[in-house]
Amino acid sequence: MEPEVRYLLACDEVRTNPDNYQRIDVFGLITMIRSIADPPFPVVRPVLCALVIFTGVQGNGELLLRIFHDQAGRVVFRSSPREVRFVGASEAVLGIVFRIRDCSFPMAGLYWIEVVFTGSVIARQKIWLTT
């Protein structure tokens, strides 16, 4: 069964509450990155997090995250594939955090953050880079 992605969020940091693992705090939600450097590009983000919340999953699969420039079709980040094993009820909720280090965005424009499960894109989120 293919997972249903409830949320795909780009942010600065994600923390879970040690007393309640179902409570997740998201810090610095990112919808746009504005370059203030001279020259403006490339923009390098020292840390960028992507929080993915799933439900409706059973079984095993391979999960990865990638970021690419829409117009150029150029991939600027691709995670190593993660073998994931979903256990429990299909209505259970699972969260996975991708911590991306030193991601370089070479030009302005629309980028897509995509979650790929066993070869299929199951979620996409826009992120804009501007000057």
C-alpha positions as YAML, in Angstrom:
chain: A
units: angstrom
residues:
- id: 1
  name: MET
  ca: [0.00, 0.00, 0.00]
- id: 2
  name: GLU
  ca: [1.37, 3.42, -0.96]
- id: 3
  name: PRO
  ca: [1.66, 5.90, 1.92]
- id: 4
  name: GLU
  ca: [-0.57, 8.95, 2.20]
- id: 5
  name: VAL
  ca: [1.51, 12.02, 3.02]
- id: 6
  name: ARG
  ca: [-0.43, 14.29, 5.35]
- id: 7
  name: TYR
  ca: [2.31, 16.89, 5.66]
- id: 8
  name: LEU
  ca: [5.54, 17.79, 3.90]
- id: 9
  name: LEU
  ca: [7.14, 20.81, 5.54]
- id: 10
  name: ALA
  ca: [10.42, 22.59, 4.87]
- id: 11
  name: CYS
  ca: [11.83, 24.25, 7.97]
- id: 12
  name: ASP
  ca: [14.92, 25.15, 9.98]
- id: 13
  name: GLU
  ca: [14.48, 22.54, 12.72]
- id: 14
  name: VAL
  ca: [12.18, 19.77, 13.94]
- id: 15
  name: ARG
  ca: [12.07, 18.55, 17.54]
- id: 16
  name: THR
  ca: [9.98, 15.89, 19.21]
- id: 17
  name: ASN
  ca: [8.77, 16.13, 22.77]
- id: 18
  name: PRO
  ca: [10.52, 13.43, 24.85]
- id: 19
  name: ASP
  ca: [7.40, 13.12, 27.03]
- id: 20
  name: ASN
  ca: [4.99, 12.78, 24.09]
- id: 21
  name: TYR
  ca: [6.41, 11.34, 20.86]
- id: 22
  name: GLN
  ca: [3.26, 12.43, 18.97]
- id: 23
  name: ARG
  ca: [4.03, 16.10, 19.65]
- id: 24
  name: ILE
  ca: [6.34, 17.60, 17.04]
- id: 25
  name: ASP
  ca: [7.59, 21.17, 17.11]
- id: 26
  name: VAL
  ca: [8.49, 22.79, 13.78]
- id: 27
  name: PHE
  ca: [10.76, 25.84, 13.87]
- id: 28
  name: GLY
  ca: [11.33, 28.31, 11.05]
- id: 29
  name: LEU
  ca: [8.78, 27.15, 8.47]
- id: 30
  name: ILE
  ca: [10.21, 27.88, 5.00]
- id: 31
  name: THR
  ca: [8.11, 28.71, 1.94]
- id: 32
  name: MET
  ca: [10.59, 31.05, 0.25]
- id: 33
  name: ILE
  ca: [14.32, 31.70, 0.45]
- id: 34
  name: ARG
  ca: [15.43, 35.22, -0.39]
- id: 35
  name: SER
  ca: [19.06, 35.81, -1.26]
- id: 36
  name: ILE
  ca: [20.65, 38.94, 0.19]
- id: 37
  name: ALA
  ca: [24.20, 38.04, -0.91]
- id: 38
  name: ASP
  ca: [26.21, 39.69, -3.66]
- id: 39
  name: PRO
  ca: [26.29, 37.92, -6.06]
- id: 40
  name: PRO
  ca: [22.88, 36.50, -5.12]
- id: 41
  name: PHE
  ca: [23.49, 32.92, -6.27]
- id: 42
  name: PRO
  ca: [24.28, 30.25, -5.42]
- id: 43
  name: VAL
  ca: [22.46, 30.30, -2.09]
- id: 44
  name: VAL
  ca: [23.78, 27.73, 0.36]
- id: 45
  name: ARG
  ca: [21.56, 26.70, 3.27]
- id: 46
  name: PRO
  ca: [23.76, 25.32, 6.08]
- id: 47
  name: VAL
  ca: [20.79, 23.29, 7.38]
- id: 48
  name: LEU
  ca: [17.40, 22.64, 5.84]
- id: 49
  name: CYS
  ca: [14.95, 20.15, 7.34]
- id: 50
  name: ALA
  ca: [12.07, 18.39, 5.65]
- id: 51
  name: LEU
  ca: [9.40, 16.83, 7.86]
- id: 52
  name: VAL
  ca: [7.27, 14.13, 6.26]
- id: 53
  name: ILE
  ca: [4.19, 12.80, 8.09]
- id: 54
  name: PHE
  ca: [2.66, 9.59, 6.67]
- id: 55
  name: THR
  ca: [-0.35, 7.43, 7.28]
- id: 56
  name: GLY
  ca: [-2.05, 4.49, 5.56]
- id: 57
  name: VAL
  ca: [1.07, 2.41, 5.10]
- id: 58
  name: GLN
  ca: [1.81, -1.27, 5.49]
- id: 59
  name: GLY
  ca: [4.94, -3.21, 4.59]
- id: 60
  name: ASN
  ca: [8.42, -2.19, 3.50]
- id: 61
  name: GLY
  ca: [9.78, 0.22, 0.95]
- id: 62
  name: GLU
  ca: [12.55, 2.58, -0.01]
- id: 63
  name: LEU
  ca: [12.17, 6.27, 0.81]
- id: 64
  name: LEU
  ca: [14.19, 9.22, -0.42]
- id: 65
  name: LEU
  ca: [13.92, 12.98, -0.69]
- id: 66
  name: ARG
  ca: [15.07, 15.12, -3.58]
- id: 67
  name: ILE
  ca: [15.04, 18.81, -4.44]
- id: 68
  name: PHE
  ca: [15.17, 20.07, -8.01]
- id: 69
  name: HIS
  ca: [14.85, 23.30, -9.97]
- id: 70
  name: ASP
  ca: [11.58, 23.29, -11.91]
- id: 71
  name: GLN
  ca: [12.67, 25.09, -15.06]
- id: 72
  name: ALA
  ca: [16.15, 23.60, -15.42]
- id: 73
  name: GLY
  ca: [15.11, 20.15, -14.17]
- id: 74
  name: ARG
  ca: [18.39, 20.06, -12.23]
- id: 75
  name: VAL
  ca: [18.51, 18.02, -9.01]
- id: 76
  name: VAL
  ca: [20.29, 20.01, -6.28]
- id: 77
  name: PHE
  ca: [19.83, 17.44, -3.51]
- id: 78
  name: ARG
  ca: [19.08, 13.73, -3.32]
- id: 79
  name: SER
  ca: [19.15, 11.84, -0.04]
- id: 80
  name: SER
  ca: [20.48, 8.36, 0.30]
- id: 81
  name: PRO
  ca: [17.62, 5.88, 0.06]
- id: 82
  name: ARG
  ca: [16.24, 4.76, 3.41]
- id: 83
  name: GLU
  ca: [14.79, 1.33, 3.80]
- id: 84
  name: VAL
  ca: [11.63, 1.83, 5.86]
- id: 85
  name: ARG
  ca: [9.44, -0.75, 7.51]
- id: 86
  name: PHE
  ca: [5.91, 0.24, 8.43]
- id: 87
  name: VAL
  ca: [4.37, -1.82, 11.22]
- id: 88
  name: GLY
  ca: [1.16, -1.50, 13.14]
- id: 89
  name: ALA
  ca: [-2.26, -0.35, 12.02]
- id: 90
  name: SER
  ca: [-2.62, 1.30, 8.61]
- id: 91
  name: GLU
  ca: [-4.16, 4.36, 10.30]
- id: 92
  name: ALA
  ca: [-1.03, 4.86, 12.42]
- id: 93
  name: VAL
  ca: [0.95, 8.04, 11.80]
- id: 94
  name: LEU
  ca: [4.69, 8.03, 11.15]
- id: 95
  name: GLY
  ca: [7.02, 11.01, 10.93]
- id: 96
  name: ILE
  ca: [10.42, 11.13, 9.26]
- id: 97
  name: VAL
  ca: [12.84, 14.06, 9.30]
- id: 98
  name: PHE
  ca: [15.41, 14.68, 6.58]
- id: 99
  name: ARG
  ca: [18.24, 16.97, 7.70]
- id: 100
  name: ILE
  ca: [19.93, 18.43, 4.65]
- id: 101
  name: ARG
  ca: [23.37, 19.98, 5.12]
- id: 102
  name: ASP
  ca: [24.87, 22.67, 2.86]
- id: 103
  name: CYS
  ca: [22.22, 22.49, 0.14]
- id: 104
  name: SER
  ca: [23.22, 24.78, -2.72]
- id: 105
  name: PHE
  ca: [20.55, 26.45, -4.84]
- id: 106
  name: PRO
  ca: [22.29, 27.64, -8.04]
- id: 107
  name: MET
  ca: [19.67, 30.09, -9.36]
- id: 108
  name: ALA
  ca: [16.40, 31.86, -8.63]
- id: 109
  name: GLY
  ca: [13.08, 30.24, -9.37]
- id: 110
  name: LEU
  ca: [10.76, 27.47, -8.33]
- id: 111
  name: TYR
  ca: [12.20, 24.36, -6.69]
- id: 112
  name: TRP
  ca: [10.30, 21.22, -5.76]
- id: 113
  name: ILE
  ca: [10.90, 19.11, -2.69]
- id: 114
  name: GLU
  ca: [9.75, 15.59, -3.51]
- id: 115
  name: VAL
  ca: [9.25, 12.49, -1.41]
- id: 116
  name: VAL
  ca: [9.84, 9.30, -3.40]
- id: 117
  name: PHE
  ca: [8.62, 5.95, -2.08]
- id: 118
  name: THR
  ca: [9.78, 2.83, -3.92]
- id: 119
  name: GLY
  ca: [10.24, 4.77, -7.16]
- id: 120
  name: SER
  ca: [6.99, 6.79, -7.06]
- id: 121
  name: VAL
  ca: [6.65, 10.45, -6.12]
- id: 122
  name: ILE
  ca: [4.13, 10.52, -3.28]
- id: 123
  name: ALA
  ca: [4.38, 14.18, -2.24]
- id: 124
  name: ARG
  ca: [5.67, 17.49, -3.61]
- id: 125
  name: GLN
  ca: [6.13, 20.87, -1.99]
- id: 126
  name: LYS
  ca: [7.12, 24.16, -3.64]
- id: 127
  name: ILE
  ca: [9.91, 26.36, -2.41]
- id: 128
  name: TRP
  ca: [10.75, 29.64, -4.15]
- id: 129
  name: LEU
  ca: [14.19, 31.26, -4.33]
- id: 130
  name: THR
  ca: [14.27, 34.99, -5.04]
- id: 131
  name: THR
  ca: [16.49, 38.03, -4.76]
...
